[in-house]
Amino acid sequence: MNLDHHAHFINREVSWLLFNERVAFEAARGDNPLFERLRFLAICASNLDEFFMVRVAGLKDQLKLGVGRPDNKTGMTAAQQLTEVANRAHAHVNHLYRLWNKTLLPALRKEGIDFTHPSQLTQAQRAHLEEYYHHHVFPVLTPLAVDASHPFPLLANRSLNIAVLLEPIAVRLPHESPLFAVVQVPSVLPRYLELPTGGRKRVFMLLEAVIEMFIDTLFPGHTVLEHACFRITRNADITVDEESAEDLLEEIEREVKKRNRGAAVRLEVQSSMSSELVETLRDWLELEAEDIYAIDGPLDLTFLMRFSAMPEYAHLRFPPISPQVPPDFIGETGLFEAIAKRDILLFHPYESFDPVVHFIHLAANDPQVLAIKQTLYRVSGNSPIVLALARAAENGKQVTVLVELKARFDEENNIVWAKKLEEAGCHVIYGLVGLKTHSKIALVVRREGERIVRYVHLSTGNYNDNTARLYTDLGMFTAREEFGEDASLFFNHLTGFADPPAWRRIATAPHGLKDAFLKLIHREIDHARAGRPARIITKMNALTDKDLILALFEASRAGVEIDLLVRGICCLRPGIPGVSDHIRVSSIVGRFLEHSRIYYFLNGGEEEYYLASADWMTRNMVSRVEILFPVLQDNLKQRLKHILDVQLRDNVNRWILAANGQYEKVEPKPGEPKVASQMQFYLEACGAADETAKALAESMIPRTPPRLLP
């Protein structure tokens, strides 16, 4: 049977849009707190921006270059994918704005919060806005005329603008067209402002609406015929010729500056904008009709992320959680001493990220520590880990830091940190040519008496203290000698010219990781064919690699039972008779972003568990430096088994992918207890005996079944 058939796969771009629809579901469900629903809506909008800036932009580039190569799984050409994406994206955007207009705005009004329009203003509010406009907004605005001597301006990516049609107050000749101008809504001012009400009700107005109220002040001597907001999304992917770049940091700095000037890939316009004005913008931006999104509501809903964080509305958000002390550190007096006793697993955000930060801080100040080596992919804006690394170098320790400058949309932040680390005396490297270093590893080399001990931290997530409170990730501390040797060899491989070494415990990409996974899958196939129980469970963010998918199809045909927990993109179509009928695909979307990667193989009863920085995506296997590492300690294996088991029983936030390519929401059966895996893990971290924590965790579990908007 030919397993490599187009019908056996789901297109990557379509699968991503299905994922964003699952995020939108969290904004729609009435049992989520109102401001959390606003946050999910903002996440959807932000996700769509990145999707267009990278994925749609890439397809458009293929089309422009005349690349006829179809998608290697579904056989769809770039043109076919763009059409399919446009159809689905338009429906998705319409759904998001129906949700905003029909559900979330009325819900805000019930809480005494409203977004108003000029026609609804009181005289006092209008006077307040007029004063605010003239003192705070007008001085910042710069109207841009567009005519023969003023070409259409190169408006920044994702900036909010107002298109204006004008005519002189003096007589205009019949054959003359209206004048055209653009006013950029300044991003340096707050997107929304509160109006005086004289009561308990709170009223807000968006900045662009304020500008439109007084837009005639920008064009004295002219009559404003029409004004409407628009927003351009541009190709924001950067291309760097690493082979010929003399200074990679400087080259990436130059490319990042070009990001705002990429080709337009999407135009969002107010639905009230006239067709003539839409066509004018479309013509100038060289876009197709399918690239125009008419919006019935405020453009750029990402402002809701900040709005939903207003401190006075804590009662409309999830109750805060307090990350707990990891159990293996309870009662310990020294971090190094605790790690020397046994391997320690950390489960974020339920367990605190502080031990990881403390690990680097302690090493920076410990006179017995000789060297620190660490990879940094995405770090926070005021990273305590980076500050500790800088201090370690100032204290005379050998500090080597690989800062990945090509981490998409974090390039500028990482460039800043790279320079600060270099100034402090750290040896900073920018990775290997042509590859992104996506591995998460830290090594501390410490003298203890007459011997050298290497302490290692490995993780599925970034060294980012902010996202460690929002993403679910797993990390492991170990002082095992074989892990220490592998860690030293790994950094030597990154900083020198050595070929990839023979690892004792880990496997790495781009040399060997895919082969390692394929061997593990084929070993389960061998067990199944020999009549032994065979089982694979994986948890990852995305599954796109064709070779691994085909291996899973083969395993299914051999009778291997397979459960795939895939949060986002999944190109494998499960449930196809004779192909993937032993494969089940689930996706969990909830309060925290599922980010950990766990790989389990039954292995004839000798169970093996692995954690990794890598998903099963082709880019992770061939164009990134990744690490897969085994979990060897029995109690930690049992913890991972429990995590997978609970997530596969989740009936609050889990979706199941059907053979038709659609996701179906899992709901508790009559009489079945609710299992909300994320909140159960938090409850367990707090301790089952802690009744206060138990009550708090239970309050976060939705109690009424959600329903989708029509």
C-alpha positions, 0 to 999 in steps of 0.5 A: 500500500502506498502510504505516501498519498496526498489524502493521508496528510493535512496541509500545514497552513490549513492545520495552523488555521485550525489551531488558531480556531481552537484558541478562538474557542477559548475566547468564545467559551462563557465559562472563562473569565471575561478578561481572559476571553479578551486575552485569547482574542488578542492572542488570535490576532497576534498569531494571525499577524505572524502567520501572514508575515511569515507563512503567507509571505513565504507562499507569495514569494514562491509565487513571485519566483515562479516556484512550481514545486507543490507541498511535498505532503498534500501536493498543493501548489503555492497558488492553491495554498494561498487560495485555501488560506484566504478562504479560511482566514476570511471566515476566521477573521469574520468569526473573531469580529462576530465574537467581539461585536456580538458577545464580548462587547455586550459582556463588557457592558454588563460589567460597566465597561464600554467602548464608545463612538463619537455619536454617543458622546456627551458634551462634557466628554466631547470637550474632554476629548477636544482638549486631549486631542489638541494638547497630546495628539495633534502635536504628534500627527504628521499628515502625508499627502499623496500626489505626483510629488509625494509618492505613496509612503512606505508605511511601517508593518502593522502600523495603524493608519487613516486614509483620507480623501479631500477636496479643496474648499476652492472650486475643484474642476470636474475632471480633477480627482479628490486628493488623497492623504494618510495619517498614521495613528501614533504608536507612542500614544496609548491606543485607548483612553478613558472618558469622564462619566461622572458615575461607576460606568467606565467608558473608553475610546480608541485613539484612531476614533479620536483622531477621526473626530478632529481630522479636519484640523490636519487639512485646513483649506480642504473638505474631508470627503471620507476617512477610514482606517487601514493596516498593512501587514508586510513580509517580515521574514529576514534573509541573511547570507551567513556564509559571506557575512563578515559580522553576523550581528551587524548583518542581522541588525541591518536585516531587522531594520528592513522588516518594516519595509517588506512587501505587503501581504495583507491589507485590513480596512474598515468595512465602511471604507468605500470600494474606490478607496479600497481599490486605490490602496490595493493598487498601490500595494500590489495586492490581490482582492483576496488579500483585502480584509474588511473589518467590522470593528477595531483594526488590530485587536492585539490592544486587548492584551494590554487592556485585559491586564488592567490591575483593577479587573483581577476579578475578571481574570483567572485567579493567579497561581503561585509556582511552587517549590519543586518537591526535590528541593524541599528541605535541601540547604544547597542547590548543588548538593541536591542535584548531586544526590539525584536528578531533579525534574521541574514542571513549569509553570506549576513549579517555580523557575526560580531554581534555574535562575538561582542555579546561574546566580549561585554559579556566578558567585561561587568561588568553586565554580570555574566555568559556565556555558549556556545557550540562549534562544529567547530571553526576557526583557530584563533577564536575571539569567543574563545579568548573572552570566555577566556578573560571572564573567566580571568575577573572573569565571570562564563564561561562554554564551551562545546567543541565537541572533536569528530567533524570529521576532526576538532578534533585536532583544538578543542583539542587545543582550549579546552586546551586554554580555560581550562588554561584561567579558563573556565569550559570546558566539552566535551559533553555527552557519545556516543553523538556528541553535534551539537547544536549551542547555546550561553547564556549570563546571565546579571544583569540589576537592580534588575533582571536577564536577559538572552540573547540567540543566536541560530543558524543553523551554527557553531560559525566560523567566517571563514565559516560564509563568505562561508556558508548560515546560519541563527541565531536568538538573543532573550531575551524572557524569555522562551528561556532563561529558556530553554537555562539554562536547556539545559546547566544544562542537558549537564553539570549535570546528570539531565534527559532531562527537559520539554522544553518551546519552543525548542525540542532537540535530541536525546530525542524528536526531531524526535517525534516532527518532526513526530507530525508536519508532522502528523498534516499536514496529519490531516489537509489534511484529514479534507479538509483543505490546508496542506503544508510542506516546508523544507530546509536542508543539507541531508534527510536520516531518514527512519521514516521521509521519510515514514511519508512524503510518508504518507503525500503525499498520504493524499494530503499534498503539500511538497517541500524539499530543500535538498542540498546534500544527499536525500534518498527519491525518489519523483514523484512516483504515489500514494507514493510521487507524491505530493513531489518535491525535489530541490537542490541548489548548487552555490557560497555559501554552503547552510547550513541553516535548515528551517522547515515550516508547514502551520498548517491550516493557523496558520503557523509555522516556525522552525530553527534547527542545525539538518538535517533529518538524523538518526544520527541527531535524535539518536546520536547527541545533537541537537536543534530545535527552533521556530521563533515566531516574525511575521516579522521574519516569513515573512523573512523566508517565503521570503527565501523559496519562492525565493529559490523555484523560483531559475532558475540559481543554482537549480536542481530538483530530478526526479523519476528516481533518476537523477537530472535535471538542472532548466533553465529559460524559454523563457522570464522568468527573472533569479532568482539567489537566493544567489545573490538576497539575497545579493542584498537585504542585500545591499539595493535595493536603492544602485545602486552600490551594485545592479550592483555588485550583478547583475554582479555575476549572470551567463548570458549564459546557462551552458553546461555539458562536453560530 
